[in-house]
Every structure is written in C-alpha cells, then in structure tokens.
C-alpha cells in the first residue's frame, strides 16, 4: 500500500512529501514500512521479522528509530523492547502494570471495570475520576503533600475539551500534624462548609463524606495524645475532623484561556486544540481590532497509524489526547508515539499493539490494528454496538428509540445514547434497564432486552444506516460490491447483515427502503409491503447478528423472522405477520403462525432480571398503544 502527499495544498499531481509505503504478510502483519518527511526524504524505513507460529514481532531493522528485538510473557504481552530499553509488566487483567524506560518508571492501577485510575511517574501521581460509563471527568495530581485538580473534562455529546483551572488542596486534615498519606478511601467530615471558588462555583458542598484520593489509614498525632483513624467513623476519638486549609486557585480569579477545545476529524483524531481566549488582530495598526483569531494551543497531523508529522505539528505536549482520541503516554517512546485505551497499549511508530487483541479475527494477526486501514477504521474503546460513522451511529440510536412508541416507554428510550467517541452506543446499567421496562408489555420488554444484550455484549455489532441516494462507506462497498443505498435496496431488500465467527457483525440498513417483500400474511392472505428502518434493524442486527453471536442455530432464518414479527406487534400490527417464505437460505421452511410469532429463544429475558421486574412492578393497568399500518418494508434476505 502506498500513500502520497499533495503539493502546495492544491489538488494536483501527487508528490512524495509525507508519503508512506507498506508491505504485509498473509496474516496482516506489516513486513516493511517507509515514511518520508516534508522534503520527501526517507524518515523511517523499518523491516519486521515475526514468529510464524504466533505472529509475535521478534525484531526490527530500522533507520530513523532504533533497531530492536522483542520478548513476550507467556500469553503474548510485550515484556521487553531492547532497542528502546523498555521493560513492561502486566497485571492479572492484562493491563500494563509498570513500564521501565531509561528516563523513568511508570506505575499504573485500574478500576475493577478496567479504566485507568492511577498513573505514577517519579514523585508525581495522577488520579483519574470517571463517571458511571467510564468517561474521564477529572484528573488530580498528587505531588508532595498537595493534591491539585489538574484537568476537568468538558463534554457535549462526546468529549470536546478540558478545563485546566488548577485547584490545590492541602494534604493536612486540621487535627494536629496528621498528614494524609497515599492509599486510603474516605475521610468523614461532620459539618462540611461550601467552598466558593473565584469563578462562583461551589465545591465540596452538600455531603458529609469527602472523597480523599490516595490516603492511608494513619495515626493522627497532637501535642499530647494520639488518635487512630478508623474507616467509617463519624468522629475521631471524640474530636470532629475538619478541613483546615481552603482550596487554593492557582490560576487566580480569571478563567479565560484555561478551557481548551479539541477539533477532531471523522476518526476522532485530535487535529487541533484551541482555547476559549480570542486574540485581537489589528491588521493596519490603527489600534482598532479588525477581527479576532483563535488561540491555538496545539496542532497535529498524522501519518497513517498515528505517528505525528513533525513539520505539520506544534506543541504536542499541550494536550493529553491525540490519535484515535486516545490518551498519549509521552514518557514511553516520546511525545504522541504511544497511546493507551481500555483494551490496548499502542505503538504508533510500528502500527502495532503491545498485547493480543481481545477480539480475535481468525484471518488477522491479533497484533494488527485498524484492519490495516487506519484512514477508514477506528478502534477507540472496543464498545459493542457502533455506527460505521457518527451519522450512522446517531441514526442507529434514533431508530432504537423510535422502536418503542408511547409515553410509557419514555424512560426506556432515554437509555439509548451515544458514548463520548460519537460512534459507540453507551452501555446500559441493569437496574436502570429494569426500572425502565418494568411497567411495559412483554413484547416491548423482549425487544428491549435484545438491544440491551447487543449493546452490553463483548461482541462488536457495527451498523451502517443510509438513505437510497447516499453512498456506502468504503467497507460497505467492499462487503456488498454496491455503491449506494438504492443498490442495497434493489439487491438485498433494504438491508443485509454480515456475521463473523468471532461474534462480531456488520449490518447495512436503507432507512427509506421501498423494496417490496411478499411473504407477509394478513387475515390468511399474502400481502406485499416494505419495511421501516426499525423493522430492518431488529431483523438484521438482532435476528441475524446477535442471534449468530449467541450461537443460535436458527439465526439465519427463524430468529430474524421472529424479530420482525415482534417489532410489528409493538408497532400495532397485531393482524399481520411474516412467515419467511421469501426469506433465508434455499430450502428454509415456511414458518407456521405460531412459530413465526414466538419470541426468539436467544433473547429470552434471564430469570434474574425477570425476578427484579416482578419485585419492582406495581399492580397497574397499562394502556394499549395502537398505531396505523405505515406501509414500511420488512426484513432483508440474509446473506452468508
């Protein structure tokens, strides 16, 4: 594969500026890589050597970076990089525990769900606070006896920037000389006082428990008597603990210029960061502002696989996040050359991950990344249901929500939302799910559980949703040998699902399908109709995709027909069902009405959730929701 630059910012003949070349083996491992700089001079030339039995990189011979040999632990995690003198250890969760480099030693700790919570290097320790879905909300830095709020993340529908207003907290409790040492959980405060910052915001207000990060149970000494701190007490030997020192706002009373906003491309790569401060520009020196310019904090352009282009980047240390929207660990190989995410540590120099991919694909090396197509694909967190791009993701969430009509389902619709990367559907908490469906009909509960199962599974179900006049993504085109939504409508009846042996799937849905399907039965007679986007999504992604992931033997035919009919009943089509006579592989049976309208076995709600629903459900009579037939098309034929 080759890439080439365009000269002078104009579309014209390609040049060798910033060009790259790659060769691969049959497993998708990169055999050689070449990068050129802004003057078309070779910057990196790397040749790779592999262990043919397990795809592990044995060594590289390189110019531009150090040649190296590599060793691994017993399960395939990188243990040593000789050329860079980097040593790595891993914990029982297959997360990086320590990284030893010539300049520093990094220590890491994680939450039970796998998010990084602590990063320690030298005498500084960073602590990450997350929300319930794993998004970083705040980063604290502990240095000496002071804990400082370092960054607070700003979110819209996804992460859009950070606030860098620093708030320093003294590490003294206020009784005697008791110093809070690294390691403990909570310190009790009987009568907390609100702390009002210079920006008018209140901190530490409204709770009698103050979260103290990294504090050991310790002995608190006064001049005459010692007191033992015990976790969970509200007093300390009769003395009421209090906070002696008020937070110090290190940046003063002004906050302008302390909020940074990231500008990203379609793959969530952070291309530029600007602050909230505007710069006055006087073009003719008349002391009158002619216009305002944004203050650029940092900017980055990337080679494929994420290595930064030196001549097209500036102040790379100015922002924590970069390629793929992920956090950089600049201490490992240099600035913006090593990245961390929930399921990997990634080397942009080599375009490889340090550890085996948890979602193995039989025909692809478990160390390869982005299906060797990093200008099309992204791998942010490994979430399960995602759109092929942000537009498809938004359409997928809207389609899920619209599958559940009526005021009674409002809480259920609110559960479907996008995560911070803009393409993945956020996971759903079980208790929130139970609360939302407890008063709804059995059919609604079953369809909702299908989406709940797909979203929260470890398999990745990707959905591409488009209208007839829109073009498919490059992956959609390669899978179907089609270009537009109209082609999908004509060839596959409005939608198609590709299921893979590892449990993942790829679904394509035409939102305004006009394809006519003639195996519907109404009052004992066949009718022809087209399907809505919701009908297609339940049929393709749940019936074929989720059914296949859960190893259902009937995922290719019966499951998908049953999902179609489940969806139709929820929309009010109580006298119409599909029998599958025009569906499935050759020889697929025509389903009886009883079979066709049954609930698929693979989405039966488990007993634990059923019991939770029963315990929560009050004795009420729910209204019946009726809807007119909308003449929308049903499921698409399944393609092997």
ZIURUR-V278805 format. One record per backbone hydrogen bond with DSSP energy under -0.5 kcal/mol. CO is the residue of the C=O (numbers start at 1). NH is the residue of the N-H. Records with the same first field share a line. If there is no record, write none. Layout:
CO: NH / NH
//
This chain:
1: 22
3: 20
5: 15
6: 9
7: 10
10: 12
13: 7
15: 5
16: 19
19: 36
20: 3
21: 34
23: 31 / 32
25: 28
27: 365
29: 25
31: 48
32: 23
33: 46
34: 21
35: 43 / 44
37: 18 / 40
41: 37
44: 35
45: 63
46: 33
47: 61
49: 58 / 59
50: 52
51: 54 / 55
56: 51 / 58
58: 70
59: 49
60: 62 / 68
61: 47
63: 45
68: 60
69: 82
71: 79 / 80
73: 76
77: 73
79: 88
80: 71 / 82
81: 85 / 86
82: 85
84: 102
86: 81
87: 100
89: 97 / 98
91: 94
95: 91
97: 108
98: 89
99: 101 / 106
100: 87
104: 101
105: 122
106: 99
107: 120
109: 117 / 118
111: 114
115: 111
117: 128
118: 109
119: 126
120: 107
121: 124
123: 144
124: 121
125: 142
126: 119
127: 140
129: 137 / 138
131: 134
135: 131
137: 153
138: 129
139: 150 / 151
140: 127
141: 143 / 148
142: 125
143: 146
145: 171
146: 143 / 148
147: 169
148: 141 / 150
149: 167
151: 139
152: 163
154: 160 / 161
158: 156
160: 262
161: 154
162: 164 / 260
163: 152
166: 168 / 250 / 251
167: 149
168: 248
169: 147
171: 180
173: 242
174: 176
175: 178
177: 179
178: 173
179: 181
181: 184 / 216
184: 214 / 215
185: 212
187: 210
194: 196
195: 197 / 203
197: 200
201: 197
203: 195
208: 189
209: 211
210: 187 / 212
211: 213
218: 220 / 229
219: 221
220: 227
221: 177
225: 222
227: 220 / 229
230: 233
235: 237
236: 239
239: 236 / 241
241: 190
242: 244
247: 249
248: 168 / 250
249: 252
251: 254
255: 258
258: 164 / 260
259: 276
260: 162
261: 274
262: 264
263: 271 / 272
265: 268
269: 265 / 271
271: 300
272: 263
273: 297 / 298
274: 261
277: 295
278: 280
279: 293
281: 283 / 290 / 291
282: 285
291: 281
293: 279
294: 296
295: 275 / 297
298: 273
299: 314
301: 309
303: 306
307: 303
308: 310
309: 312
310: 313
314: 299
315: 318
316: 319
320: 328
322: 270 / 325
323: 326
326: 322
327: 340
328: 330
329: 332 / 333
330: 334
334: 333 / 337
337: 348 / 349
338: 329
339: 346
340: 327
341: 344
344: 341
345: 354
346: 339 / 348
347: 351 / 352
352: 347
354: 78
358: 360
361: 364
365: 368
366: 357
367: 353
369: 372
370: 373
373: 376 / 377
384: 386 / 461
385: 425
386: 463
389: 393
390: 394
391: 395
392: 396
393: 397
394: 398
395: 399
396: 400
397: 401
398: 402
399: 403
400: 403
401: 404
403: 405
406: 409
407: 410
409: 413
410: 414
411: 415
412: 415
413: 416
415: 417
417: 426
419: 422
420: 159
423: 387
424: 419
429: 433
430: 434
431: 435
432: 436
433: 437
434: 438
437: 440
441: 445
442: 446
443: 447
444: 448
445: 449
446: 450
447: 451
448: 452
449: 453
450: 454
451: 455
452: 456
453: 457
455: 384
459: 461
460: 462 / 505
461: 386
462: 507
463: 388 / 465
464: 509
466: 511
467: 470 / 485
468: 486
470: 485
473: 477
474: 478
475: 479
476: 480
477: 481 / 482
483: 472
484: 488
485: 489
486: 490
487: 491
488: 492 / 494
489: 493
492: 495 / 637
494: 510
496: 508
497: 499 / 639
498: 506
500: 503
504: 500
505: 462
506: 498
507: 464
508: 496
509: 466 / 511
510: 513
515: 517
517: 529
519: 579
520: 527
521: 577
522: 525
525: 522
527: 520
529: 517
530: 633
531: 633
532: 536
533: 537
534: 538
535: 539
536: 540
537: 541 / 542
538: 543
539: 544
540: 544 / 545
541: 546
542: 547
544: 548
545: 549
546: 550
547: 552
548: 551
552: 555
554: 557 / 559
557: 561
558: 562
559: 563
560: 564
561: 565
562: 566
563: 567
564: 568
565: 569
566: 570
567: 571
568: 573
569: 572
572: 574
573: 576
575: 523
577: 521
579: 591
580: 583
585: 588
592: 596
593: 597
595: 598
600: 603
601: 604
606: 610
607: 611
608: 612
609: 613
610: 614
611: 615
612: 616
613: 617
618: 620
620: 622
624: 626
632: 531 / 532
633: 531
//
